[in-house]
Amino acid sequence: MTAPHGREERRRSRRLPLWVPVAVASLDPLVQFFGRLETVEVSNHGCLLCANRPFPRGTSLRLDMPYSKRSATAHTVRSDPIGPHAKLKIWYVALELDKAGDIWNFPSNPRDRGMIR
C-alpha cells in the first residue's frame, strides 16, 4: 500500500475516525494525570487523542472506555500541538497500545454504524 506523496504506508492496522470518550490515568509516578479525553482516530494498535496538555514520550497510561467497559494500557508515542499560534493549546496525543487488539469494539463494517461518512 502506498501513502500520499509516494511514501510507503507503515501502519500495521487501519485507522478509523472514531470519537470515543476515554478515561485516561497516568501510570507514571512522574506524570500526574487523570481525566476524560476523546479519541480522534483509533486502530488495533493505538489511537490519537485530543488533550489539553502534552504527555512525554513513553508515558504509560491506562485507558478505560466507559461505554464498552473495556480497558487497556498504552504509552505515548508523541504529542503535537494543534494550531501553534492559538492562545489555548490543544494537543494531539498519539498512543500505542501495549497489547494490540480491538478494544474499541469496531463494527465489522464501520459504515454500518455511521462511523465513516
HUVEN-V470155 format. One record per residue. OMEGA is omega in whole degrees, -180 to 180 (* if undefined). D_CENTER is the distance of its C-alpha to the mean C-alpha in Angstrom with 2 decimals. Layout:
OMEGA	D_CENTER
OMEGA	D_CENTER
//
This chain:
-179	22.56
178	22.78
177	20.25
178	21.57
174	24.30
178	25.45
179	22.76
178	21.98
-177	18.65
-177	16.94
178	14.04
178	14.71
-177	13.37
175	13.09
178	10.10
172	10.64
-178	10.33
179	9.64
-178	9.73
173	9.46
-177	10.62
171	9.33
-175	11.79
178	10.61
177	13.51
174	14.27
-179	16.32
-178	17.74
180	21.10
-179	21.06
-179	17.90
176	18.52
167	15.85
180	15.47
179	14.20
177	12.58
178	9.50
175	8.07
174	5.23
176	6.71
178	6.11
173	5.77
178	8.22
-178	10.42
-180	9.33
-180	5.60
172	2.33
-179	2.84
167	4.24
-178	8.02
178	10.16
179	13.91
174	14.04
173	12.91
179	12.35
178	14.64
178	13.73
179	13.91
177	13.35
-178	13.05
172	11.10
179	11.78
176	9.60
178	12.10
-174	11.95
-176	15.33
-180	16.26
-179	15.87
178	16.95
177	14.61
-179	13.07
171	11.65
-178	11.46
175	9.23
-177	10.05
175	9.16
177	9.97
174	10.58
-178	10.75
177	12.48
174	14.58
179	14.88
-174	18.62
-178	20.29
-179	23.39
178	22.08
178	23.64
-177	20.64
171	17.69
-175	14.19
164	11.46
180	8.43
-180	6.60
-180	5.35
172	5.16
178	7.67
177	8.90
176	12.48
-177	13.83
177	12.73
-179	13.32
177	12.74
-175	11.47
-180	10.49
179	14.20
167	14.31
180	17.76
174	19.89
-176	20.16
180	17.35
-179	20.19
-177	21.95
178	19.75
-179	19.44
180	15.73
-177	16.87
*	19.86
//
